[in-house]
Amino acid sequence: MYIAEGGGRELPQLYLKDGTVYNVTDYWLVSDQLHFTTLDESGTKWNEHTIEFSQLDLEKTTDVSKQRGFNFLLRDEPLGKYLQDHPEVGAPGGAPPPSVKPPGS
């Protein structure tokens, strides 16, 4: 198993079917492409990656996220853009973000 590091804080993790694990700062789904960002080794620069959604082990990613206290939700745009487009989500007591349905579901 390969774990791509991402700074000292706890980050959401994406588990791929080949055993690779990415600590990510953001992730979103466009068509059948999963986009995500990681921090470089210095922790100062974001790197964007794109993979086929079918490479993601969705069940393991969801299960581990839940165990670690993260709610794994798929959006159709990066978080910053999403919050600009949906300010009610970022407001205290605001609505939770809707989840994008994975391809094939």
N, C-alpha and C positions, 0 to 999 in steps of 0.2 A: 504494500500500500504506500502510495506517495502522498504526502500532505504538503500542499503549497502554503507556506507561511504567510502571515499578514499582520505583523505588528504584535504588541503585547496584550491587547484587549481581546475579549471573546468576540468572535465574529461568526455569523451564520456560516454553515458549511454545506457545500454541494458535493454529493457522493456520485461518482461516475461508475458505470457498470464495469469498467476496466480496473477498478480499485483506487483510482486517483481521487483525492479529496482536496477541494479548494476551500480556503477560508476567504470569504467574499465580503466586500463592502456594499455591494448592490447586485441585484440580478433582475432580469425582466425577459419576457417572452415575446418575440415578434415572429408571427407565422410559426414555422417549425424550428426556429433558431433561438437558443437560449443565450442571451448576452449576460455577461457578469464582469465585475471589476474586482481586481485584487490589488493589494499594496505590494510594491517592490520590496526587496530585502531591507532597504534603508527606512521603509515606512513613510516615505515622503512623496512617492509618485504612484498614481493609479495606472493600472494596466487593464485595458478592456480585452476580453476574450469573447469569442463566439463559437458555439458548438451546436451540433444537431441535438434537438431536444431528446431524441431517442437514446442518446448517450448517457443521459441522467438516470441514475437509479432513484426514481421518484419516491418509491416506498421507503427506502433507507434514509433518504434525505429528509423526508417528512417525519419519520419515526425519531431519528436522532435530534432533529430540530426541536421536536416536542419535549424530548427528555432534557434538552439543554435550556428549555424555557423560551425558545423562539417559536413564532407562529409562521410557518412557511407558506407564504402567499405569492402567487405569480401575478405580476402586473404586466401591462403592455408597453411600459415606458420606464426609464430610470426614475428612482424615487424623487429626486429633486424636481424633475419635470412633472411627475405625477402630483406632488404636493402643490405645485403652482396651479395645475389644472383643476385640482380638487381641494381647495383650501379648507373645506369643512372637515376633511379627514385629519388634518394636522391640528385642528382646534381642540382645546381641552374639552373632553366629553364628546368629541366629534364622532362621526360614524366610522366604523372600521372600514379599511379599504376593501373593495370587492376583489375577488380572486378571478384571474383569467383561467378559463378552462384549458387544460393541457390538450394538445392535439390528440384526436382519436377518442376523446371521452364524451 
